[in-house]
Every structure is written in structure tokens, then in C-alpha cells.
Amino acid sequence: MRARASDFAKWADHGVEGWSFDDVLPTFKALENTPDGDDEFHGRSGPFPIRLRSYEELTTSLKAFIDAVMKARPSGAKGNYMKKISISSTMGPGVKISLASVGAGGAAA
């Protein structure tokens, strides 16, 4: 699971050296194995399989979790709020879920 580039920038602002987003991106890419996303940011042949799944492909428990998050979100939450929530799991070949990508597939809008 990756922190956002803005988080790395905040660390650099506090004097952390060698841990900028640009510094760690090659390591993230080397570890990742995914057919999804832009080649500039995602690896294709690393040891960790990462797959984006549609809502329909999720387990019953993950669907329930997403539905609960959507139901409990703050009133007026939209857009960026949903894009910041993700779930990572090491079950099976690997599951990486963004609520922004599955929200329209069945979770409450």
C-alpha cells in the first residue's frame, strides 16, 4: 500500500531525506505486478500481484465493508473523500480495491 505523493512531500518538508515520492517510486514499481494503471507509476513484473476488482468480483464480506463505509460517510462527502479510501488484502492472489472504482458497481452512492 502506498502513501500519496503529497504525504511524501510533507515528510520532505520535515527534513526526511531519500524518501520523496520520486525516490521510492522505483521500489514500488519493482515490487508491484499489475496489469492496471499507468506504466509511469505501476510495475508489471514484481513479486506482489495487485489486481483491481469490480464490486461484483468482491467477497461478500468486502462488499459488506464497502457498503457500511458508504452508508456511514459524512454528509456531503463525495469525490476526493471516496478516492482516498482503499482496501488492500493479501487473500488469494492479491486484492486492491478503491471505493472510487467500485462505488458505482453496487455500493450506495
LUMVEXDO-382278 format. One record per residue: residue number from 0; residue in three letters; chain; x negated, y negated, z of N, C-alpha, C in turn. Coordinates in steps of 0.2 Angstrom, whole numbers. Atoms other than C-alpha are relative to their C-alpha. Last residue first. Layout:
<sites>
k->NUM r->ala c->A nX->X nY->Y nZ->Z caX->X caY->Y caZ->Z cX->X cY->Y cZ->Z
...
</sites>
This chain:
<sites>
k->108 r->ala c->A nX->3 nY->6 nZ->2 caX->120 caY->-32 caZ->-19 cX->0 cY->-5 cZ->4
k->107 r->ala c->A nX->-4 nY->6 nZ->-1 caX->123 caY->-16 caZ->-10 cX->-3 cY->-6 cZ->-3
k->106 r->ala c->A nX->0 nY->4 nZ->-6 caX->112 caY->-2 caZ->-16 cX->4 cY->-6 cZ->0
k->105 r->gly c->A nX->-5 nY->-3 nZ->-5 caX->117 caY->8 caZ->-31 cX->0 cY->-3 cZ->7
k->104 r->gly c->A nX->-2 nY->-7 nZ->1 caX->105 caY->5 caZ->-45 cX->4 cY->4 cZ->5
k->103 r->ala c->A nX->-6 nY->0 nZ->5 caX->105 caY->-14 caZ->-45 cX->2 cY->8 cZ->-1
k->102 r->gly c->A nX->-6 nY->3 nZ->-3 caX->94 caY->-13 caZ->-29 cX->6 cY->0 cZ->-4
k->101 r->val c->A nX->-6 nY->-4 nZ->-1 caX->82 caY->-1 caZ->-36 cX->6 cY->-3 cZ->2
k->100 r->ser c->A nX->-1 nY->-4 nZ->6 caX->68 caY->-12 caZ->-44 cX->6 cY->5 cZ->1
k->99 r->ala c->A nX->-2 nY->4 nZ->6 caX->70 caY->-26 caZ->-31 cX->1 cY->4 cZ->-6
k->98 r->leu c->A nX->-7 nY->1 nZ->0 caX->70 caY->-13 caZ->-17 cX->2 cY->-5 cZ->-6
k->97 r->ser c->A nX->-2 nY->7 nZ->-2 caX->53 caY->-8 caZ->-22 cX->7 cY->-1 cZ->0
k->96 r->ile c->A nX->-6 nY->3 nZ->1 caX->49 caY->10 caZ->-20 cX->0 cY->-7 cZ->1
k->95 r->lys c->A nX->1 nY->7 nZ->-1 caX->33 caY->20 caZ->-21 cX->6 cY->-3 cZ->-2
k->94 r->val c->A nX->-6 nY->4 nZ->1 caX->34 caY->39 caZ->-19 cX->-2 cY->-7 cZ->1
k->93 r->gly c->A nX->1 nY->7 nZ->-2 caX->20 caY->51 caZ->-20 cX->6 cY->-4 cZ->-2
k->92 r->pro c->A nX->6 nY->2 nZ->3 caX->18 caY->69 caZ->-27 cX->-1 cY->-8 cZ->1
k->91 r->gly c->A nX->0 nY->-3 nZ->6 caX->29 caY->76 caZ->-13 cX->-6 cY->-3 cZ->-4
k->90 r->met c->A nX->-4 nY->-6 nZ->1 caX->31 caY->65 caZ->2 cX->-1 cY->2 cZ->-7
k->89 r->thr c->A nX->4 nY->-5 nZ->3 caX->17 caY->52 caZ->4 cX->3 cY->7 cZ->-1
k->88 r->ser c->A nX->0 nY->-7 nZ->-3 caX->28 caY->38 caZ->6 cX->-5 cY->5 cZ->-3
k->87 r->ser c->A nX->5 nY->-4 nZ->3 caX->28 caY->19 caZ->2 cX->1 cY->7 cZ->4
k->86 r->ile c->A nX->1 nY->-6 nZ->-4 caX->43 caY->8 caZ->5 cX->-5 cY->4 cZ->-4
k->85 r->ser c->A nX->1 nY->-6 nZ->4 caX->44 caY->-10 caZ->-2 cX->-1 cY->6 cZ->5
k->84 r->ile c->A nX->-2 nY->-6 nZ->-4 caX->52 caY->-26 caZ->4 cX->-2 cY->6 cZ->-5
k->83 r->lys c->A nX->5 nY->-1 nZ->-5 caX->44 caY->-42 caZ->-3 cX->1 cY->7 cZ->4
k->82 r->lys c->A nX->6 nY->-2 nZ->3 caX->54 caY->-42 caZ->-19 cX->-5 cY->2 cZ->5
k->81 r->met c->A nX->0 nY->-7 nZ->2 caX->70 caY->-42 caZ->-9 cX->-6 cY->2 cZ->-4
k->80 r->tyr c->A nX->-1 nY->-4 nZ->-6 caX->66 caY->-58 caZ->0 cX->0 cY->8 cZ->-2
k->79 r->asn c->A nX->6 nY->-1 nZ->-3 caX->60 caY->-66 caZ->-16 cX->0 cY->5 cZ->6
k->78 r->gly c->A nX->6 nY->1 nZ->4 caX->76 caY->-64 caZ->-25 cX->-6 cY->2 cZ->4
k->77 r->lys c->A nX->0 nY->-2 nZ->7 caX->90 caY->-65 caZ->-12 cX->-7 cY->0 cZ->-3
k->76 r->ala c->A nX->6 nY->-3 nZ->3 caX->94 caY->-68 caZ->6 cX->1 cY->3 cZ->-7
k->75 r->gly c->A nX->3 nY->4 nZ->5 caX->109 caY->-79 caZ->9 cX->-7 cY->2 cZ->-3
k->74 r->ser c->A nX->-5 nY->3 nZ->5 caX->115 caY->-70 caZ->24 cX->-4 cY->-5 cZ->-4
k->73 r->pro c->A nX->-3 nY->7 nZ->-2 caX->100 caY->-61 caZ->32 cX->5 cY->-3 cZ->-5
k->72 r->arg c->A nX->4 nY->6 nZ->2 caX->98 caY->-43 caZ->26 cX->3 cY->-6 cZ->3
k->71 r->ala c->A nX->2 nY->4 nZ->-5 caX->108 caY->-30 caZ->36 cX->-4 cY->-6 cZ->-1
k->70 r->lys c->A nX->-6 nY->2 nZ->-4 caX->118 caY->-22 caZ->22 cX->-2 cY->-5 cZ->6
k->69 r->met c->A nX->-4 nY->4 nZ->4 caX->103 caY->-21 caZ->10 cX->6 cY->-3 cZ->4
k->68 r->val c->A nX->4 nY->6 nZ->0 caX->92 caY->-14 caZ->24 cX->4 cY->-5 cZ->-4
k->67 r->ala c->A nX->0 nY->4 nZ->-7 caX->105 caY->-1 caZ->28 cX->-4 cY->-6 cZ->-1
k->66 r->asp c->A nX->-6 nY->2 nZ->-1 caX->107 caY->4 caZ->9 cX->1 cY->-4 cZ->7
k->65 r->ile c->A nX->-1 nY->5 nZ->4 caX->89 caY->6 caZ->7 cX->6 cY->-4 cZ->1
k->64 r->phe c->A nX->5 nY->6 nZ->-3 caX->87 caY->17 caZ->22 cX->1 cY->-6 cZ->-4
k->63 r->ala c->A nX->-3 nY->2 nZ->-6 caX->102 caY->28 caZ->16 cX->-4 cY->-6 cZ->3
k->62 r->lys c->A nX->-6 nY->4 nZ->2 caX->95 caY->29 caZ->-1 cX->3 cY->-3 cZ->6
k->61 r->leu c->A nX->3 nY->6 nZ->3 caX->78 caY->35 caZ->7 cX->6 cY->-5 cZ->-3
k->60 r->ser c->A nX->2 nY->4 nZ->-5 caX->88 caY->48 caZ->17 cX->-3 cY->-7 cZ->-2
k->59 r->thr c->A nX->-5 nY->2 nZ->-3 caX->97 caY->55 caZ->2 cX->-2 cY->-5 cZ->6
k->58 r->thr c->A nX->-3 nY->-5 nZ->-5 caX->81 caY->57 caZ->-7 cX->6 cY->-4 cZ->3
k->57 r->leu c->A nX->2 nY->0 nZ->-7 caX->78 caY->45 caZ->-22 cX->4 cY->5 cZ->4
k->56 r->glu c->A nX->5 nY->-5 nZ->-1 caX->80 caY->48 caZ->-40 cX->-2 cY->1 cZ->7
k->55 r->glu c->A nX->-2 nY->-7 nZ->1 caX->96 caY->39 caZ->-42 cX->-4 cY->5 cZ->1
k->54 r->tyr c->A nX->-4 nY->-1 nZ->-5 caX->89 caY->23 caZ->-35 cX->2 cY->7 cZ->0
k->53 r->ser c->A nX->-7 nY->4 nZ->0 caX->76 caY->23 caZ->-48 cX->3 cY->2 cZ->6
k->52 r->arg c->A nX->-6 nY->-4 nZ->1 caX->58 caY->29 caZ->-44 cX->6 cY->-5 cZ->0
k->51 r->leu c->A nX->-6 nY->4 nZ->-2 caX->42 caY->20 caZ->-46 cX->6 cY->4 cZ->-2
k->50 r->arg c->A nX->-5 nY->-1 nZ->5 caX->27 caY->33 caZ->-45 cX->6 cY->-5 cZ->2
k->49 r->ile c->A nX->-5 nY->5 nZ->-2 caX->11 caY->31 caZ->-37 cX->5 cY->0 cZ->-5
k->48 r->pro c->A nX->-6 nY->2 nZ->5 caX->-1 caY->46 caZ->-38 cX->5 cY->-4 cZ->3
k->47 r->phe c->A nX->-6 nY->1 nZ->-3 caX->-17 caY->44 caZ->-27 cX->6 cY->-1 cZ->-5
k->46 r->pro c->A nX->-2 nY->-6 nZ->-4 caX->-33 caY->52 caZ->-34 cX->7 cY->-1 cZ->3
k->45 r->gly c->A nX->2 nY->-1 nZ->-7 caX->-36 caY->38 caZ->-47 cX->3 cY->6 cZ->3
k->44 r->ser c->A nX->3 nY->-7 nZ->-1 caX->-33 caY->40 caZ->-66 cX->-3 cY->1 cZ->7
k->43 r->arg c->A nX->-4 nY->-5 nZ->3 caX->-21 caY->26 caZ->-71 cX->-3 cY->7 cZ->1
k->42 r->gly c->A nX->5 nY->-5 nZ->3 caX->-26 caY->11 caZ->-61 cX->4 cY->6 cZ->-3
k->41 r->his c->A nX->-2 nY->-7 nZ->-2 caX->-14 caY->-4 caZ->-59 cX->-5 cY->5 cZ->-3
k->40 r->phe c->A nX->0 nY->-1 nZ->-7 caX->-18 caY->-23 caZ->-59 cX->1 cY->7 cZ->3
k->39 r->glu c->A nX->4 nY->5 nZ->-4 caX->-24 caY->-28 caZ->-76 cX->0 cY->1 cZ->7
k->38 r->asp c->A nX->6 nY->-3 nZ->-1 caX->-16 caY->-12 caZ->-83 cX->-5 cY->-4 cZ->4
k->37 r->asp c->A nX->5 nY->3 nZ->5 caX->1 caY->-19 caZ->-80 cX->-7 cY->2 cZ->1
k->36 r->gly c->A nX->3 nY->7 nZ->-1 caX->14 caY->-9 caZ->-71 cX->-6 cY->-1 cZ->-5
k->35 r->asp c->A nX->-4 nY->6 nZ->0 caX->19 caY->10 caZ->-72 cX->-5 cY->-6 cZ->1
k->34 r->pro c->A nX->-2 nY->2 nZ->6 caX->10 caY->25 caZ->-77 cX->3 cY->-6 cZ->-1
k->33 r->thr c->A nX->-7 nY->1 nZ->1 caX->2 caY->27 caZ->-60 cX->1 cY->-2 cZ->-8
k->32 r->asn c->A nX->-2 nY->-4 nZ->6 caX->-14 caY->34 caZ->-53 cX->7 cY->-1 cZ->-1
k->31 r->glu c->A nX->-7 nY->0 nZ->2 caX->-21 caY->22 caZ->-40 cX->0 cY->5 cZ->-6
k->30 r->leu c->A nX->-3 nY->-5 nZ->-4 caX->-38 caY->24 caZ->-31 cX->7 cY->2 cZ->-3
k->29 r->ala c->A nX->4 nY->-6 nZ->0 caX->-49 caY->16 caZ->-44 cX->4 cY->5 cZ->4
k->28 r->lys c->A nX->-1 nY->-3 nZ->6 caX->-36 caY->2 caZ->-46 cX->-3 cY->7 cZ->-1
k->27 r->phe c->A nX->-7 nY->-2 nZ->1 caX->-36 caY->-2 caZ->-28 cX->2 cY->4 cZ->-6
k->26 r->thr c->A nX->0 nY->-6 nZ->-5 caX->-55 caY->-2 caZ->-27 cX->8 cY->3 cZ->0
k->25 r->pro c->A nX->3 nY->-5 nZ->3 caX->-56 caY->-14 caZ->-42 cX->1 cY->7 cZ->4
k->24 r->leu c->A nX->-4 nY->-3 nZ->5 caX->-43 caY->-25 caZ->-34 cX->-3 cY->6 cZ->-3
k->23 r->val c->A nX->-3 nY->-7 nZ->-2 caX->-53 caY->-27 caZ->-18 cX->4 cY->3 cZ->-6
k->22 r->asp c->A nX->5 nY->-4 nZ->-3 caX->-64 caY->-42 caZ->-23 cX->2 cY->8 cZ->1
k->21 r->asp c->A nX->5 nY->-2 nZ->6 caX->-52 caY->-50 caZ->-34 cX->-5 cY->5 cZ->2
k->20 r->phe c->A nX->-4 nY->-5 nZ->5 caX->-39 caY->-50 caZ->-20 cX->-4 cY->2 cZ->-5
k->19 r->ser c->A nX->-5 nY->4 nZ->4 caX->-52 caY->-58 caZ->-8 cX->3 cY->5 cZ->-5
k->18 r->trp c->A nX->-6 nY->-3 nZ->0 caX->-61 caY->-46 caZ->4 cX->6 cY->-4 cZ->-3
k->17 r->gly c->A nX->0 nY->-6 nZ->4 caX->-79 caY->-50 caZ->2 cX->7 cY->4 cZ->0
k->16 r->glu c->A nX->4 nY->0 nZ->7 caX->-79 caY->-64 caZ->15 cX->0 cY->7 cZ->-3
k->15 r->val c->A nX->1 nY->-7 nZ->2 caX->-66 caY->-67 caZ->29 cX->-3 cY->0 cZ->-7
k->14 r->gly c->A nX->7 nY->-1 nZ->0 caX->-68 caY->-86 caZ->34 cX->-2 cY->8 cZ->-2
k->13 r->his c->A nX->3 nY->-1 nZ->-7 caX->-51 caY->-90 caZ->39 cX->-7 cY->3 cZ->0
k->12 r->asp c->A nX->-1 nY->7 nZ->-3 caX->-46 caY->-97 caZ->22 cX->-3 cY->0 cZ->7
k->11 r->ala c->A nX->6 nY->4 nZ->2 caX->-52 caY->-80 caZ->15 cX->-1 cY->-7 cZ->3
k->10 r->trp c->A nX->5 nY->-3 nZ->-3 caX->-39 caY->-71 caZ->25 cX->-7 cY->-4 cZ->-1
k->9 r->lys c->A nX->0 nY->3 nZ->-7 caX->-26 caY->-83 caZ->19 cX->-6 cY->3 cZ->4
k->8 r->ala c->A nX->2 nY->7 nZ->0 caX->-31 caY->-79 caZ->1 cX->0 cY->-3 cZ->7
k->7 r->phe c->A nX->7 nY->0 nZ->1 caX->-30 caY->-60 caZ->4 cX->-3 cY->-8 cZ->0
k->6 r->asp c->A nX->3 nY->-2 nZ->-6 caX->-12 caY->-63 caZ->10 cX->-8 cY->0 cZ->0
k->5 r->ser c->A nX->0 nY->6 nZ->-5 caX->-8 caY->-73 caZ->-5 cX->-3 cY->2 cZ->7
k->4 r->ala c->A nX->6 nY->5 nZ->1 caX->-14 caY->-59 caZ->-16 cX->0 cY->-6 cZ->5
k->3 r->arg c->A nX->-1 nY->5 nZ->6 caX->0 caY->-48 caZ->-8 cX->-7 cY->-4 cZ->-1
k->2 r->ala c->A nX->-2 nY->7 nZ->-3 caX->-6 caY->-34 caZ->4 cX->1 cY->-4 cZ->-7
k->1 r->arg c->A nX->4 nY->6 nZ->1 caX->-7 caY->-17 caZ->-5 cX->3 cY->-6 cZ->4
k->0 r->met c->A nX->-4 nY->6 nZ->0 caX->0 caY->0 caZ->0 cX->-4 cY->-6 cZ->0
</sites>
